[in-house]
């Protein structure tokens, strides 16, 4: 029985990682041993689980069924073991988290330092801008995301909300005066390349009316939008918390302050197992309590 569990663990790692090499690195075994484990499992079950080709690996129907059933079982076992180990909230091991670079530097990392003082036996690994797929393939525990989440089978909790603002540099605004909200449709925009429709927005006036903006982006970026706006390249939409200091210093000006953009959520995402690990749950509760936007 133990050998079968060991082999199934290797099989799950191969599927998660997409290759025998990466699975072997995760499990601290050789690539040859990983291949032997999967081959032995197939022989014991008398069915092919993986199809190997030049582009990688493909799950057979039997392989999909085995992966679906046992992946959930192994996550549950790991969660149970960690919860026993972490009894009385004496957290240990490692917590792997990710967020955007800017939000991580301003909020997550400072709060992580405070959290580690409360739990000195817990190690924290922080990764900037990792994709949600990494929650499975690289065994990240938590991912903090800003804005609307795309459809996902992953579970999530809301941490907080924040406002987003239309901004531009005073130099750009002086050279490109905006006399009407509709002038935004023809202005050069600095678009967030992470969004599906970064220049299409509904702006609500404080009197209750709304205006649709359908602009065209001249520039695109995912991490340098604020710097590009300060440099005078055009109009940008940025979180209020991100441009607070720049507005106070006069480097950026809020455009059409009588109009509001949709409030955005800060969400923490985790793998959809039966029982969220204790260290994850405690860290999430800590962030909900501490994050003040």
N, C-alpha and C positions, 0 to 999 in steps of 0.2 A: 504493500500500500504506500509506504514512504517513497519508494522509487517512483511510483506512478505520480505522486504529488510533485515530486521534484521535476519530473519530466514535463508535467502540465505547466508548472511555473515557468520553465524554460520556453515552452510553446507560447504561452501568453506574452512573455517578454519579446519573443521574435515578432509576433503580430503587432504588438504595441510599437516597437522600434522600427519595424519595416525591414529588418535585416538581421542575419545571424551575428554579424560583427558587433553591431551596437547592443544587441541583446546580451552577448557574451561580456561586453564591457560593463553593462549594468549589473550582471550577476557575478562578476569577478571570476569567470571561468574562461576557458579557451573557446575559440570559434569552433574547433573540432568537437569539443565536448558538447557544445550547444547543439550541433548538428546530430551528434549521437543520441542525445536525449530525445529530440523530436523524432528521429528515425525509429528509436526503440519504442516510443509511444505509438507510432503508426503500426509497427509490427505487433505490439500487444493488442491493439484495438482491431487489427486486421482491416484498416481503412486508411486511405490517403487523406491527410489533413491540409497539406500545403502543396501548391504547385510552384516550383522554382523555375524562373526564366531570367533572361538577360536584364529585364526591367525591375526585378525584385521578386516578391512572393505574392501569391494569390491564394486566398482561402477557398478550399472546397466547401461543399454544402455541409459535410460532416465537420470540417474545421470551424465553420461559422457557428454551428450549434455548440461545439465543445467550448469555443472561446466565449460565447455569450453566457453559457451556464457557469463556467468556472471562473471567469474574470470577476463576476459578481461575488462568487464564493470567496475568492482570495482577498478581495477588498474587504469583505466582512470580517474574515479571519484577522487580517492585518489591523483593522480598526479595533477589534475586540482585544487583541494583544496589547496594542498601544494604550487603550483605555485602562487596562489592568495595570500596565507599567506606570501610567500617569495618574494612578489613584491618589486621592487627597490633593490633586492639582499640583503635584510636584512634577512639572513638565520637563521632559527630556527629549533627546533625539534632535531632529532637525525639522524646521518648518520652511518650505520653499514657496516663496511668494513672488508675484510680479505685478507691475503697474506701469503706467506711462512714466517716462523719465521725469517730467515736470511735477506731476502729482506725487511721485515717489520722493523726490528731493524735498518738496515743501511740506508734505504731510506724513507719508508712510514711514520714511526712514527715521525722522525725529521720534515718532510714536513707537517705532520698533525698539529704539534705544531704551525708552521708558519701560516697554514691555519686558525686555531682557533683564532689566534690573529686578523686576518682580519674579522672573523665572530664569535664574542664572544658569541652570543646567540645560536650557534649550538653545540650540543653535539656529540662527536665521540666515537663509540664503535669499538674496534679493536679485531679481532679474528684471531689466527694463524692457518693456514692450514685447514680451514673449506672447505668442499667439495662444488662443484658447486650446488649440490642438495639443499644446505642450502639457496641458493638465493630464493627458493620457500618455502621450509618447515619452515625455521626460519626467513624469511623476511629480509635476508641480502640484502643490496642495491648494493654493488659492491664487486667483487672478482678480485684480481690481480694475474695473473698466468704467470709463466715463461715457455718458450719453446713452442713447438707445441701443440695447443689445439686439443683435441679430438672433433669429430663431436658433435655439440650442437645446440639446437634451440635458445640458448641465443645469444644476440647481444654483440659485442665487439669492442673495439678500441685499436689500437696499441699505446703504450706509448713511447717505445724506443726499442733499440736492444743492444745486448751484445755478446762478444766473449766467447767461452768456450775453456779451455786448458786441455791438458794431463799433469798431475803432479804426482810426487812421492817424498818421502822424500830422502834427500841425503844419509842417512844410508841405506835405502832399495836399492837405485840405486847402491851403492858401492858393496853391496852383491849380486845384481842381474843385472849385466851390460846388457844393451840393445844395441846390435851392429847393429841391423837392425830394420826398422819399422815393419817388419813381426814378430819380436820377441814378439810384443804385443799380438799376437794370443795365445801364451803359457804362458804369464805372469799372475800372480794372480791379478784379478781386484776387486776393491771395487765398486759395481754397485749401481746405484740409483734405488731403488725398486719402485719408482713412474713411471718409464719409461717402456714401453712394451718391447723394445729391447735395454737395457742399455749398452750392450757390442758389438753392431753392428754399425759400423760407416764408413763413407767414408771420408778419409783424403786427402786433395788436396795439392800437393806440389807447391811451388812458381813457378816452371817451367811449371805448367799446367797439369802435370800428377796426377793421383789419385790412392789411394790404399784402398782396402776394408779390414776392420778389423772385424773378427768374433771370438771374444775371449769368454772365459768362466769365469763367476764371481765366486770368492771364498768367497767373503763377500758381504752382502747386507745391505743397510741402506737408510733411506729417509732424515734423519736430521743430522747424525753424520759422513758423508762421509769425510769431511775435517779433522776432528779429527782422523779418522781412517788412513787417508793418512799420516798425520803428525806422527802418531804412528808407521809408517813403515810397514803397512799391505799389501801395493801393489799399483797398478796404479789406478788413479781416474780421472774422467773428471769433472771439476768444473768451474763455472763462473769466468772469469778473475777478476771481481770486488770483488768476495768473497775471492780470494787467493792473492790479491795484496800485502797486508802487510806481509803475510807469505813468499812470494817470496822475498820481499825486505829484510826480516830478515834471509833468508837462510833456513827456515824450510821446504819449498817445492821448487822443481825445475821443470821447464817446460821441458817436453820431446819432442824431435823432433820439435824444434821451426820452422823448414822450412816447416812444414805441418800445414795446417789450418783445423779446424773443422767447420761445418755449423754454421753460425751466428744464434743466438736465439732471439726471440721476447719477449718483456714484454707486456702483453695484459691485459686490464681491461674489465671485463665481467659484464653485467647487464641484468636484466630481459627484455625480448623482448616486452615491452608494446608499445603503440602507441606513447607516449610522455615521454621521460626520465625526471625524476623529476629535477627541477631546481637545487637543491643542489647537485645532482649527476653530472649534466652537468658542473657546475661551478668547482666542485672538480676535475673532469677528465681534464678539460682545465688547471687547476692549475698544476696538475701532469705533463701533457705533456710539459708545459712551464718550470717546475722546475727540473725534473729528468735529471740528467747528469751522465751518466755511465762512 
